Structures are given as C-alpha cells and as structure tokens.
Amino acid sequence: MGKTVGLCRLSNPVKRKDLEGVIQFFQDWQIQVLVSPVLEQDVDGKTRASILNDWFSQDVDAVFDVSGGDLSIETLPYIDLDRYQKSRTLFFGYSDLTPILNVLGRVRKTILFQIRHQTRMEQCLALLEQGSQDLFWDTKPYVGGNIRCFLKLAGTPYFPDLAGKDVFLESYSGDLYRIRSMIRQFEWMPGFSRIQSLTFGEFTMLKEDRKWLEDWGSHQEFPVAFTEEVGHDRFSKALWIKG
C-alpha cells in the first residue's frame, strides 16, 4: 500500500496556494496527500485538533504542520496523546508548533522540521520511504525548539523537567534584549541547573549580538554548543523531539 501524508494547520491560517509545490512533490512520488479542510479558516482550536486526531486514528504515515505564528497553544487541550502514542504517524512541525512537538514527544518522538519553502524534500522522502536519517542534524532526541514558543508551556503541566535532557533552542524573531529576557526566564524552568547539554541553533535577528549567547554559555556548568544548521532557514536540518 502506498504512503499517505497529511498537511495540517494547528497555528495561524495558511493559504493553500502556498503549498502547491509541496503537494505536487509528494504526488509525483505517488504519495497520497490529505489537506486540512480548515487550512485557511479561522476556526477554534478544538476543530483544528480534531482533524489531527482523526489522522492519527487512520495511521497516516506522516503529518506535516505547515503553519506558524501564535495559535497552536489553543489546540493543546484537545490533542489526543493516546491516539498519537498508538499510531505509527510521524508528526512534523516547527516554530509555533514547538509546544505541540514537546507534548506529543512525551509519548512518542516528533520531528522539528518545517516542510514549507524547504530544500530538503528528497531527504524527507527518504525518511518516509526508507527510514533514512540524512534529514537530521543529530539523531539523538532533544527537548525544546523555538525558545519563545517553548516558554508558552511555562506554568502549565506540560513543561518538561529539563534535568538530564539535551535541550535545543532557536529563534527567528527577537533582538538582543528580547532574547536576553527569554533566556532569563528559561533559567527559572524546572531542572535548568541539571541540563545534560544545551545547543543553540540559528537566532536569525541576533547577528553580531550572538556573542552574548556565547558569553552566557561559557558561564554554565553544562556544555553549551552552537550550530547554524538548524533554524528558520530554508536549508535547515531536522531534530528529533522527545519529552
């Protein structure tokens, strides 16, 4: 039986016309593509989550969330973790999908990766068809993702205990002052002092101010590494997320 992938939207609305290249790519490889019927509609979080839950029940091979922005947190109370755990679906998302990736990752691994505007489609296909790991920057699992969106879980039952975890953080928006503020909040999260390792990916707006992250990292008791290969760039590689 052929593969089936779903293109869902848990965050802000997305124009279907922006996805025609992705849809055509999969169809060219004889992969069935399901597209969320509320891709462009401003509907409530429960409705958006119900579509994802149905695809988990159908054992769709992979679900790619193609949205971003601000609204994924609205869907969190309605996502069926049990269905995801029992399914064989691979869930992909990025940026504002960071909360969803980490919560689903508590029961089964997810993938930090945004397929829109991507140049790694063939590597993505090789993962689906052959289990190839060439799409990934590193094959070990992390917690984290986009720092602004990861911190949306602060104060909820879903924020992971960071103790013993390999953590990854990146950011698209945010000048130095905003990033400094988020890093300080991150320091108060449970298990911070017992992190196994921390990797900073691309912080798009920092540029020369990235040195602040390097100085901050040099004062931590856990190893802090840096990579430009994972971020909001269209050449970005993927990471496994596991809570």
N, C-alpha and C positions, 0 to 999 in steps of 0.2 A: 504494500500500500504506500502511496506517495505521502510526502510530508505536508503538513498544514501549519501555517504561521498566522498569528493574529496581530493586527495593528490597533492598539488601544489608546485611550486618552483619559488618564486619571487626573491630569492637571488642567491647564488652560486650553480652550478650544484651539483646534488646528484645522487649517484649510486642506481639504483632500487633494487639491491640485498640487500642493507642495510635496505630496507623497507619490506622485505618479512614477517617478524614477525607481523608487523602492519597490512598488507594486510590480512594475514591469520586470525588474531584475529577477524577482522570485518566480514570476510566471514564466519567464524564459527558461527557467530550470525545472519547469513542471511542478512547482510547489503551489499548492492552493493558498490563496490569501484571503483571510477574513478581515474586514474593516469595521471598526466600531460604528454602529448606526448613529451615535451621538458625537461623532468626531468634531463637528462644527457647532454643536448646540450647547447652550449654557444651561445644562441640567444639573440636578443635585448630585451630591457625592454617592448616595445610595444607588442611584440609577447607573452611574458610571462603574461602580464596583460590581454591580450585579452582572454586567457583561463579562467582566474579567472572571468572576466566579463560574459562570457558565462555561467559559473556555477551559478553565481548569477541569471541570467535570467531563468535558469532551476529550481530555488529554491532548489538546492542541500541542504540537511539538514545541513551539516557541511562541511567546507573546512579547512583542516589542512595544513598549510605551513610547509613543512618538511625540509626546507633549512635554511641556516645561512651563515654568512660571511660578505659580503660587498656590494652586488649589488642590494638590494631591492629598494634603492632610485631611481634607473633607471626606475622603473615601476610606480612610483608615479604619474607622469603627465597623465598616460593612464588608471588609475583605475577609473571605473565609480561609483562615490559615489551615484548617484541617483539610480542605479540598486541595490546597496547594501541596501540602505535605504528601497526600496520597496520589497526586498526579505525577506525570512524567514531564510536565511542561517546564521549559526553561523560561524564566522571566528576565527580560532586559529593560533597563531604564537608566535615566541619568538626571543630574541636576535636581530639579524639584521632586523627582522620584526617589531621592535618597531616603526619605522616611519609609517608603514602601519597601525598598530594597532591603533595608535593615530589619524591618519587622518580619517580612516573609523569610528573610535569611535566618531567622531564629529557628525555623522548622526545616528549611532546605535551602541550599545555596541559590543565590540570584547573581545577576551579572550587571555590573556597572558599565553601560555602553549605550550610546545613542546612535541609532541607525540612520537618522535623518542627516543629509549632507555628508555622509561618510564616504571614505575612500577604501575601507577595508571590507567591502561586501563579499569578496571572494573568500577571505579568511572566516567571515561569519558563516558563509555557506559550508565551508569545510568543517566547522564545528558541528553544524547541524547534521551533515551527511556522514562524517567520519569520526567525529569526536576530537578533531584536531585542536590543539591548544595554541596555535600560532596567533590567534587573535589577542592573546593576553600578554600584558607586560610582565606579570608574575603569576604563577599558577597556585600560590598559596592563598587562602581566603583572608579577607580583611573585614573590619567594620568601618563605617564612615562613608565618605563620598564628598558631596558639596558641603562645605562647613556651615553655610547659612541655613541650608535645609536640614542638615543633620541635627542642628541645635533646635529645630522645631520639636524634636522629641523630648527636649529637656522638660522635666516636670510631669511627664506622662509615665505610665507604667512600661513604656516601650523602650526608653533609652537604655542601651546596653551597659552593663558593668564593664568598664574598659580594662580592668585588671587582667593581665595575661594575654591581651589581644594585640594583634598587629593592626594598627589604625592607619587609614589613608584619608587625607583631606586635600581638597582643591577648591578653587573659586573662580568664577567668571567675573562677576561684578565686585566692587568693593575697593576703595582706595586704602592707603596705609592705615588711616585712623579707624576705618570700619573693620578692617582685618584685625588690627590690634584689639579692638573691643571684643570681637568674636573669639579670639584666642584666649583672652582673659576669662570669658565665660566658660570656654571649653575646659580651662584649668579646674573649674569647680565641679565638673562632672564626676560621677562615681567611678572610682578606680583609676583616676588620672595618674596618680603617682606610681602606679604599678603597671603601667602600659608596657607591653612586651617590646614594641617598636612603633615609631611614627614616621610615615612617609608623607611629605608634601609634594603634591603634583603641581600642575600649572596654576598660577594665580595671575590671571590674564591682565588685570589692571595694575599690578604692583610694579612690574618692570624693574627699574633700578632700586625701588624700595624693597625688593625681595631680600635684600641684605638683612632687613630687620628679622625676617624669619630665620635666617641662618644664625644670627646672633642669639636669638631666643633659643634655638635648638641646641646651641653649644652649651647652654646652662642647664639642660635637662639631664636627669640621671638615667634615662633610657636612650637608646640610639635613635637619632633623627636623620633621615635620609631625604634626598630630593630627586625628583625626576620631572622632565618636561614632556614625557611621552604619554602622560595621562592627564586629560583636562578637557576643556571645551573645544579644542582644536579639531578640525575635521579629520586629522590624521591620528587622533587619539586611539590608544590601545585600550583593552578592556581589563577589568579586575573581577575576581570572584568576591562576593559579599556573603559573609556568614556570621550571624549573631552569636 
